[in-house]
Amino acid sequence: MIYIFIKKQKIALSELFNSVKKQIADLFDVSSDNLIFEKNKIGKPYVKDNLLYISGAHSGEYTVLAVGKFPLGADIEKEKDIDYYMLAKRLFPNHTINSQKELFRHWAGYEAVYKRFGQVNLSQFDKELDSITYFNYIDGYTFAISSIEKEFAFVVV
């Protein structure tokens, strides 16, 4: 199960993590004392000793944090008016993107895969399309998770 914590406030991921640490400990049956938020040399957040896997993002007025037992990547994108056609051709030349919503879906998916694996190119992204689950949990936002895990629960904090 991947738990997705959503806060309607743009805050640091470490702050969101620390505010829900007790809930995370209870959900995964671990000691909250062992849940230590850290970042690697490129800024990717992780739980010390890889006790659990985390990924998070900010967009608009929301901060999200996904927590699970397997490697994962998460992204949220606020949909906004842009010239999607030209951007889609440049960013995703091998994909047919027919709307602004599809562009944000692709972008959130790409970011989620990137956060799961680190560096990723478009051919790797194409191979991981089945690993991505998309949500429109919040109106006007696209949310994506890349993981082998396919069970999710949203927790609004």
Steps between C-alpha positions, in 0.01 A plus 500: 500500500623848414368777722477842337497788747356822358528842661335808354802714575835529331747383765831314505471125453697450821240707685212295360687177576565602860139611549369156394784285637281347774230410245763345272641297790152373591408417138820303437540360853843651558642719774474872426846536660640304202335725240771753422454725195819563303603617155773355281766709323262594216218592738286187467317435828522161668445331833826412673592131467237464221245391756231643270505678165376855455450747220332835492422809302355850513280673247271796535380505858549127571776284646479123463704222657472135393624228735533129424700180552641496145688760294263762365483839338224757535412825330216750496445762233260791509332522162529845347441662163804453278577438135497125556545399136849646451615394844369145449681467167825609663473298822324186377566471124399131484164552670174632364378766740171660406421719797649704777373244753689221315820706507478547878425129538811409299713751689385378843562140390847583371588679824372207707715253302798735529458525877471122531812414299710816499614590152259382231472566129192482278562140391521393865184700568323314219603166656358605837157620383332199665660593834319835512166553668327834445252677723288812468430504873508881510313697235745677269798282598651183358674263737717203398670214686760267348530174695449126483245549780148569374298552819461859618338694780474878519544674833409869515690681775 
